[in-house]
Amino acid sequence: MNRFEGPGAREARLRYLDGDFQVVSPGSFVRCAVTGESIPLDELKYWSVARQEPYLNAEVSLGRELECHPELRRRG
């Protein structure tokens, strides 16, 4: 059991904004939209406003962006 699965630990629901997020439903963490891993709210740094998805780190965020927009790979 990780620290997010203990009693009282709940997944938060957020609204992702440019440079910030708004708590819609309180909790201590969110789940990465790609990996499913728990991300503590105080460590959340990467998300998509357009897709309203949180990401574990920059690598996962970039991978998701390229998955959704493959034409970005051809830019040079």
Backbone bond lengths (Angstrom), bond angles and torsions (degrees), N, CA, C in turn:
res aa  C-N    CA-C-N  psi(-1)  N-CA   C-N-CA  omega(-1)  CA-C   N-CA-C  phi
1 M - - - 1.467 - - 1.528 108.26 -
2 N 1.323 117.01 129.32 1.459 118.89 178.15 1.521 110.15 -91.29
3 R 1.311 116.52 178.39 1.472 120.17 -173.80 1.524 113.38 -67.79
4 F 1.336 118.35 -12.12 1.452 121.21 179.76 1.521 112.84 -93.77
5 E 1.326 117.23 -4.77 1.447 120.46 -176.44 1.526 113.34 -103.50
6 G 1.304 117.42 1.27 1.458 121.28 -179.07 1.513 111.61 -72.43
7 P 1.324 116.19 175.62 1.460 119.99 179.65 1.524 111.06 -61.97
8 G 1.289 116.15 133.94 1.459 121.18 178.45 1.515 114.79 86.21
9 A 1.336 118.04 -11.92 1.466 120.54 178.07 1.520 108.70 -78.42
10 R 1.325 114.63 123.18 1.464 119.10 -179.41 1.519 109.88 -129.20
11 E 1.318 114.33 152.08 1.457 120.12 175.43 1.523 108.77 -78.89
12 A 1.306 116.20 129.41 1.463 121.71 179.36 1.528 109.72 -80.75
13 R 1.306 115.90 155.34 1.464 122.37 169.57 1.512 106.51 -113.30
14 L 1.342 115.65 126.91 1.452 120.70 -174.91 1.524 111.44 -123.00
15 R 1.302 114.88 157.39 1.461 122.62 168.49 1.527 104.70 -111.10
16 Y 1.337 115.66 119.77 1.457 120.90 -175.07 1.519 110.21 -88.78
17 L 1.326 115.62 126.34 1.452 123.29 -177.81 1.525 108.87 -117.31
18 D 1.328 117.03 173.77 1.462 120.65 175.62 1.525 109.63 -68.83
19 G 1.327 116.97 109.84 1.452 121.81 176.80 1.518 116.02 77.97
20 D 1.304 118.35 3.94 1.462 122.08 -178.54 1.525 108.88 -160.20
21 F 1.309 115.73 172.26 1.454 120.45 173.48 1.511 109.50 -140.03
22 Q 1.307 115.12 157.34 1.462 122.19 -179.09 1.529 108.15 -116.76
23 V 1.309 117.02 131.28 1.460 121.23 179.43 1.528 108.81 -79.16
24 V 1.326 115.88 119.28 1.461 122.84 178.29 1.523 109.20 -92.40
25 S 1.330 115.90 -41.31 1.461 122.69 177.99 1.526 107.51 -136.77
26 P 1.333 119.07 120.74 1.462 122.04 -173.95 1.528 113.74 -60.43
27 G 1.292 114.89 149.59 1.454 123.15 176.56 1.515 108.67 -178.97
28 S 1.310 116.12 179.63 1.459 119.92 -176.63 1.521 113.25 -105.71
29 F 1.332 117.87 -9.21 1.457 120.43 -177.01 1.523 110.58 -155.89
30 V 1.347 115.11 167.84 1.468 122.98 169.41 1.521 106.68 -128.94
31 R 1.299 116.90 166.07 1.469 121.55 178.40 1.522 109.80 -106.20
32 C 1.321 115.12 135.53 1.456 121.05 177.26 1.532 108.89 -59.44
33 A 1.329 116.60 132.27 1.465 122.12 -178.00 1.530 112.08 -66.53
34 V 1.322 117.70 -20.79 1.463 121.16 -177.39 1.525 111.62 -100.39
35 T 1.324 116.97 -50.08 1.471 120.67 -173.65 1.521 113.82 -94.48
36 G 1.321 116.92 -21.56 1.468 120.33 -176.33 1.514 114.05 80.59
37 E 1.330 116.91 0.33 1.471 120.26 -179.84 1.524 110.83 -73.12
38 S 1.316 116.05 148.99 1.458 122.23 178.00 1.514 110.98 -74.62
39 I 1.331 116.02 137.82 1.461 122.26 177.46 1.526 107.59 -124.54
40 P 1.339 118.43 115.86 1.466 120.06 176.19 1.528 109.56 -60.25
41 L 1.311 117.29 141.41 1.466 120.11 -178.43 1.517 112.65 -56.51
42 D 1.326 117.30 -35.58 1.463 118.92 -179.11 1.533 112.70 -74.60
43 E 1.327 117.86 -6.29 1.467 122.06 176.90 1.524 112.32 -111.16
44 L 1.316 118.17 -0.47 1.462 122.31 -178.33 1.526 110.89 -73.00
45 K 1.339 116.18 118.28 1.464 121.18 -177.51 1.522 113.01 -128.06
46 Y 1.333 117.95 -17.30 1.456 121.14 -173.23 1.520 110.62 -126.21
47 W 1.351 115.77 129.47 1.452 121.35 176.63 1.516 109.63 -160.60
48 S 1.320 115.16 166.63 1.459 121.38 175.49 1.518 108.53 -111.35
49 V 1.321 115.84 122.50 1.467 120.74 175.98 1.527 108.89 -68.25
50 A 1.331 116.36 -43.60 1.468 121.02 -177.19 1.527 112.08 -62.58
51 R 1.335 117.08 -42.21 1.466 120.66 -177.85 1.530 113.28 -96.25
52 Q 1.344 116.33 -8.79 1.465 121.12 -178.15 1.533 111.04 54.41
53 E 1.360 114.79 51.11 1.460 122.01 -178.52 1.524 110.55 -128.24
54 P 1.341 117.69 136.28 1.467 120.99 173.35 1.532 110.61 -91.50
55 Y 1.339 116.37 152.71 1.459 121.70 179.90 1.526 110.57 -130.79
56 L 1.307 115.64 147.18 1.459 123.35 -176.82 1.528 112.30 -63.28
57 N 1.331 116.64 -42.71 1.464 120.00 -177.58 1.532 109.78 -157.30
58 A 1.327 116.51 -178.65 1.466 121.91 -176.91 1.525 111.87 -64.71
59 E 1.326 117.65 -38.76 1.464 121.71 -179.81 1.531 110.94 -61.89
60 V 1.311 116.84 -45.54 1.460 121.66 179.34 1.528 110.13 -65.94
61 S 1.319 116.75 -40.20 1.462 121.92 178.77 1.533 110.96 -61.94
62 L 1.323 117.03 -46.64 1.460 121.30 179.07 1.526 110.88 -63.26
63 G 1.319 116.85 -43.53 1.462 120.65 178.51 1.522 112.02 -58.51
64 R 1.310 116.37 -42.72 1.471 120.79 178.92 1.523 110.78 -66.25
65 E 1.332 117.04 -40.16 1.467 120.88 179.14 1.526 110.42 -63.14
66 L 1.330 117.06 -42.76 1.466 120.67 178.54 1.529 111.43 -68.23
67 E 1.312 116.64 -33.45 1.467 120.82 176.58 1.534 110.40 -64.52
68 C 1.307 116.74 -41.27 1.465 121.62 -178.23 1.526 112.56 -79.97
69 H 1.338 116.56 -25.38 1.467 121.47 -177.75 1.533 109.48 -134.25
70 P 1.335 117.78 73.54 1.480 119.91 -177.15 1.521 113.98 -61.07
71 E 1.320 117.57 -20.55 1.470 120.17 178.96 1.529 111.93 -64.81
72 L 1.324 117.68 -19.08 1.465 121.01 178.59 1.529 111.24 -67.10
73 R 1.309 117.61 -24.68 1.478 121.23 179.25 1.525 111.38 -66.86
74 R 1.310 117.34 -26.17 1.462 121.71 -175.14 1.521 112.62 -86.73
75 R 1.297 117.69 -7.87 1.468 119.65 179.20 1.514 110.02 -70.85
76 G 1.273 116.53 145.80 1.443 116.99 -178.87 1.437 111.10 -154.40
